[in-house]
Amino acid sequence: MEFDFLKPVDDYILALNQLLPKQSLGRSIKIHTLQLGLPSLEGVRLVLFGVSEFRGGTVKSKDKEVLQSFREEFYKLYPGNWHAQIADLGDIIPGESLEDTYYAIKTLVAYLIKQRVVPIVIGGSQDLTFAVYRAFDQLEQMVNLVSVDSRFDFGMDDELISTDSYMSKIVMEQPTNLFNYSNIGYQTYFNAQEELDLMERLFFETYRLGNVISDVSMVEPILRDADLVSVDMTSVQGSTLGGGSHVNPNGFNGREICAISRYAGISDKVAVFGLFETQSGELFSQLEAQIIWYFIEGFNFRANEYPFTSKEDYTKYIVPTEEVELQFFRSNKTDRWWIEIPMTINLDNKLHRLALLPCTHQDYLDACNDIVPERWWRAYKKNNN
């Protein structure tokens, strides 16, 4: 398939790359160059590409050095004991209109997913998440979206669901492929109470910054159930990023955001990972490169354990509570946990089936103490509403 909208990696970066040790990432991945063209994707499991598109964001950045700065830092890093081949396809050239850029992203991401390749998108404003989400239209599947962001991005001013908001478009625009939306790291003072109420009415999941910081491992089950993960770099505290424009005083530190990224990589289900609202600057670019490094590290440790193929793969636990009987499943391979959710599909005649929702060992212990996990209630109400 031809992708004329992809621009090769800059010759300046390629020249610097030749000075790096042979063991570095820049010397061990396939790269789109002007001389050799697009690399073959045979055997490739992960693909990087950049999009320097800011027209759909609230900040109209004109920073042209973002992607170059990122690659300069990323190529310097050393890979772990990885088995997955990586390719850098260069950058999508912004189209004449924002919709042209969206179309290019959607087309490329859909193609890569069909090839069983995981795209890593380096943006650009976070509205590009909408274009990535639309790539799933061609795959005919429902999408679980997880956003690491201090805001819900539903609307602005007095308009709760705004046409200028990418999350509003995802929720409202047909075809509606969104099954679940989870926000990790929201900061209450950036979000109207009406937005919080809307998230509750739609049975979406919200995880406040302070709660996640107190135990970052709590987000692992949420990311384990995600198809698309979108990270807004403004969710990271400004001091971690070395200051700069459009940063916040509060947010995740470097260790926390990298841990979240690794959890996303480990997830067997995550098909696309996006890093948005990026800026140039040495410390900023170093952290971006390390976030991507940790996602790739996690990907190389995927267990491919779910769905379970035989009873030898798991141990089943039945927990009767005062309100409902719960069934838990523990993987015998990784000790990770799932909980069973009854689902009703509204067809001509209602079809009942069961699904497994990722959970934690603590959820199981709470159930043993007659406490039904909140995520179970939310999923049950949503799936049987």
C-alpha positions in Angstrom: 0.0 0.0 0.0 1.3 3.4 -0.9 1.6 6.1 1.7 2.7 9.2 -0.1 1.8 11.4 2.9 4.7 10.0 4.9 7.9 12.1 5.0 11.3 10.3 5.6 13.2 10.8 8.8 15.3 14.0 8.5 18.9 13.6 7.1 20.2 15.6 10.1 18.9 12.9 12.5 20.2 10.1 10.3 23.7 11.7 10.3 23.6 11.8 14.1 22.4 8.3 14.2 25.5 7.0 12.4 27.6 8.4 15.3 25.7 6.3 17.8 26.9 2.9 19.1 25.8 -0.1 17.1 23.8 -1.4 20.1 21.6 1.8 20.3 18.0 1.8 19.2 18.7 4.1 16.3 21.1 1.6 14.8 18.8 -1.4 15.4 15.5 -0.4 14.1 14.2 0.0 10.5 14.0 3.6 9.4 12.2 5.4 6.5 14.9 7.3 4.6 14.9 9.4 1.5 17.5 7.2 -0.1 16.0 3.8 0.7 12.3 4.7 1.0 9.8 3.0 3.3 11.2 -0.1 5.1 9.6 -3.5 4.7 7.2 -4.4 7.5 7.9 -8.1 7.3 8.6 -9.3 10.8 7.9 -5.8 12.3 5.7 -5.7 15.4 5.9 -2.1 16.4 5.8 1.1 14.2 6.6 4.7 15.2 5.4 7.7 13.2 5.0 11.4 14.0 2.3 13.9 13.2 3.2 17.6 13.6 -0.4 18.7 13.5 -1.7 21.2 16.0 -4.6 22.9 14.2 -7.3 21.0 16.1 -5.9 21.7 19.5 -6.5 24.6 21.9 -2.9 25.6 21.6 -1.9 26.5 18.0 1.8 25.4 18.2 4.2 26.3 15.5 7.0 24.3 17.0 8.7 22.4 14.1 11.4 20.8 16.1 9.3 18.5 18.3 9.7 15.3 16.3 13.3 15.9 15.5 14.1 16.5 19.2 12.2 13.3 20.2 14.1 11.1 17.7 17.4 12.6 18.7 16.8 11.4 22.3 15.0 8.1 21.4 17.6 6.9 19.0 20.3 7.3 21.8 18.6 4.8 24.1 19.6 1.1 24.3 17.0 -1.6 23.8 16.3 -4.2 26.5 16.3 -7.9 25.9 13.7 -7.4 23.2 12.4 -9.8 20.5 10.0 -7.4 18.7 11.3 -5.7 15.5 10.6 -1.9 15.4 10.3 0.4 12.4 10.2 4.2 12.2 8.0 5.3 9.3 8.9 9.0 9.6 6.2 11.7 9.8 2.7 12.3 8.3 2.8 15.5 6.4 -0.1 17.7 7.6 -2.7 18.0 4.9 -4.3 21.1 3.4 -7.1 20.8 5.9 -7.2 19.2 9.3 -9.6 16.6 7.9 -6.9 15.6 5.4 -4.5 14.9 8.2 -7.2 12.9 10.1 -7.8 10.8 7.0 -4.1 10.0 6.6 -3.8 9.0 10.3 -6.9 6.9 10.1 -5.8 5.1 6.9 -2.3 4.4 8.2 -3.4 3.1 11.6 -6.1 0.9 10.2 -3.6 -0.7 7.7 -1.0 -1.3 10.5 -3.5 -2.9 12.8 -4.7 -5.2 10.1 -1.1 -6.2 9.6 -0.9 -7.1 13.3 1.5 -4.2 13.9 1.1 -1.9 16.9 1.3 1.8 15.9 3.0 4.3 18.3 1.8 7.8 17.3 3.8 10.8 18.4 1.7 14.0 18.1 0.6 16.7 17.7 -2.5 17.9 19.6 -4.5 15.4 21.4 -7.5 15.8 19.1 -5.6 13.4 16.8 -6.9 10.7 19.1 -10.2 11.1 17.2 -8.5 10.2 13.9 -6.8 7.1 15.6 -10.2 6.1 17.0 -11.8 6.3 13.6 -9.3 3.8 12.3 -11.2 1.1 14.1 -14.2 1.8 11.8 -12.7 -0.6 9.3 -12.1 -3.3 11.9 -15.7 -3.5 12.9 -15.1 -3.7 16.6 -16.1 -1.8 19.7 -13.3 0.3 21.3 -12.2 0.8 24.9 -10.4 4.1 25.0 -8.1 5.1 27.9 -6.9 8.7 28.2 -4.1 9.8 30.5 -5.1 13.4 30.9 -5.9 16.1 33.5 -9.1 16.9 31.7 -12.0 14.9 30.2 -12.0 17.0 27.0 -15.8 17.0 26.5 -16.5 20.6 25.9 -15.6 24.2 26.5 -17.3 27.2 28.2 -21.1 26.6 28.6 -21.3 23.9 26.0 -21.0 20.5 27.8 -20.6 18.5 24.6 -18.8 20.7 22.2 -18.2 20.2 18.5 -14.7 21.6 19.2 -13.9 18.7 21.6 -12.5 15.5 20.3 -14.1 13.4 23.1 -17.5 14.9 22.2 -17.0 13.8 18.6 -16.0 10.3 19.7 -19.1 10.0 21.9 -21.6 11.5 19.5 -20.5 10.9 15.9 -21.7 7.9 14.0 -20.8 5.1 13.7 -20.5 4.9 17.5 -17.8 2.4 18.2 -16.9 3.5 21.7 -17.7 0.8 24.3 -15.9 2.4 27.2 -13.9 5.5 28.1 -11.6 5.7 31.1 -9.7 8.8 32.3 -6.5 8.3 34.3 -5.2 11.3 36.3 -8.0 13.9 36.0 -7.6 17.0 38.2 -10.9 18.1 39.6 -10.3 21.9 39.3 -9.9 21.5 35.5 -13.3 19.8 35.1 -16.8 21.1 35.6 -19.1 19.2 37.9 -21.4 18.7 35.0 -18.6 16.8 33.2 -18.1 14.6 36.2 -21.9 13.9 36.3 -21.8 13.2 32.6 -19.0 10.6 33.0 -21.1 9.0 35.8 -24.3 8.9 33.6 -22.4 7.3 30.7 -20.9 4.7 33.1 -17.4 5.9 32.1 -14.5 5.4 34.5 -12.5 8.2 36.2 -9.4 8.0 38.3 -8.3 11.1 40.2 -4.6 12.1 40.0 -4.1 11.8 43.8 -5.6 8.3 44.0 -3.4 7.0 41.1 -0.2 8.6 42.5 -0.9 6.8 45.9 -0.9 3.4 44.1 0.0 3.6 40.4 -0.6 -0.2 40.0 -4.3 0.4 40.4 -4.4 1.4 36.7 -3.0 -1.9 35.4 -6.5 -3.6 35.0 -7.9 -0.5 33.2 -5.0 -0.5 30.7 -5.3 -4.3 30.3 -8.8 -3.8 29.0 -7.9 -0.9 26.6 -7.7 -1.0 22.8 -6.4 2.6 22.4 -4.3 4.5 24.9 -3.9 8.3 24.5 -1.4 10.2 26.7 -1.6 14.0 27.0 1.9 15.2 28.1 0.3 18.1 30.0 -0.8 15.4 32.5 2.9 15.4 33.6 3.9 18.0 36.1 5.8 21.0 34.7 8.9 20.6 36.8 9.4 17.0 35.5 9.2 18.4 31.9 11.8 21.1 32.7 9.2 23.9 32.5 8.2 25.4 29.2 4.9 26.7 27.8 1.5 25.0 28.3 2.6 22.9 31.3 0.9 22.3 34.7 2.3 22.6 38.2 0.6 19.3 39.2 0.6 16.0 37.5 2.5 12.7 37.2 6.2 12.6 37.7 8.6 10.8 35.3 8.5 7.4 37.2 4.7 7.4 37.3 4.0 8.2 33.7 6.6 5.6 32.6 5.0 3.0 34.8 1.6 3.8 33.2 3.2 3.5 29.8 4.7 0.1 30.7 1.3 -1.2 31.9 -0.1 -0.2 28.5 2.6 -2.0 26.7 2.1 -5.2 28.7 -1.6 -5.3 27.9 -2.3 -8.0 25.3 -5.2 -5.9 24.1 -3.7 -2.4 23.4 -3.6 -2.0 19.7 -2.5 1.7 19.5 -0.5 3.9 21.8 -0.4 7.7 21.3 1.7 10.4 22.9 0.3 13.9 22.3 0.8 17.6 23.2 4.5 17.1 22.8 7.0 19.9 22.8 10.7 20.3 22.1 13.2 20.9 24.8 15.9 18.5 26.0 14.2 17.3 29.2 10.8 17.1 27.6 12.1 15.1 24.7 14.1 12.8 27.0 11.0 11.9 29.0 9.0 11.4 25.8 11.6 9.0 24.5 11.7 7.1 27.8 7.8 6.9 27.9 7.9 5.2 24.5 10.9 3.0 25.6 8.8 1.7 28.5 5.8 1.0 26.3 8.0 -1.1 24.0 9.6 -2.8 27.1 6.1 -3.7 28.2 5.1 -5.0 24.8 8.1 -7.4 24.8 6.8 -8.9 28.0 3.2 -9.5 26.8 2.0 -12.9 28.1 -0.7 -13.5 25.5 -2.7 -15.2 28.2 -6.3 -14.0 27.4 -8.6 -15.3 26.3 -8.0 -18.5 28.2 -7.8 -21.6 26.0 -8.2 -24.3 28.5 -9.0 -24.9 32.2 -5.3 -25.4 32.9 -4.7 -21.7 32.1 -6.6 -20.4 35.1 -8.0 -21.0 38.5 -11.7 -20.2 39.1 -13.0 -18.7 42.4 -16.7 -18.4 43.3 -17.4 -15.8 45.9 -21.0 -15.5 47.2 -21.8 -12.0 48.6 -25.0 -10.7 50.1 -26.0 -9.0 46.8 -24.7 -11.3 44.1 -22.5 -14.3 43.4 -19.2 -13.3 41.8 -16.8 -15.5 39.8 -13.1 -14.6 39.6 -10.5 -16.1 37.4 -6.7 -16.0 38.2 -4.2 -16.6 35.5 -1.9 -19.5 36.3 0.7 -17.9 34.1 1.0 -14.3 35.5 -1.3 -14.3 38.6 -3.4 -11.5 37.1 -7.1 -11.5 37.9 -10.4 -11.2 36.0 -14.0 -11.0 37.2 -17.0 -12.3 35.2 -19.7 -9.8 34.0 -23.1 -10.9 32.7 -23.9 -9.0 29.5 -27.2 -8.5 27.6 -27.0 -7.7 23.9 -30.0 -5.9 22.6 -30.9 -7.7 19.4 -34.4 -8.7 18.3 -34.4 -11.2 21.1 -32.1 -10.3 24.0 -28.9 -12.4 24.0 -27.2 -13.1 27.3 -23.5 -13.8 27.4 -20.6 -13.5 29.8 -17.5 -11.4 29.6 -14.4 -11.1 31.8 -13.4 -7.7 33.2 -9.7 -7.3 34.3 -9.5 -6.7 38.1 -7.0 -7.0 40.9 -6.3 -9.5 43.7 -7.6 -6.8 46.1 -11.0 -6.9 44.3 -11.1 -10.6 45.1 -10.2 -10.0 48.7 -12.8 -7.2 49.0 -15.5 -9.6 47.6 -14.5 -12.2 50.2 -15.4 -9.5 52.8 -18.8 -8.9 51.1 -17.6 -5.7 49.2 -18.7 -5.9 45.6 -16.0 -4.1 43.4 -17.1 -0.7 42.1 -15.8 -1.5 38.6 -18.0 -4.6 38.5 -21.1 -2.6 39.4 -20.4 0.0 36.8 -19.7 -2.6 34.1 -22.8 -4.6 35.1 -25.1 -1.5 34.9 -23.6 -0.4 31.6 -23.8 -3.8 29.9 -27.4 -4.5 31.1 -28.8 -1.0 30.9 
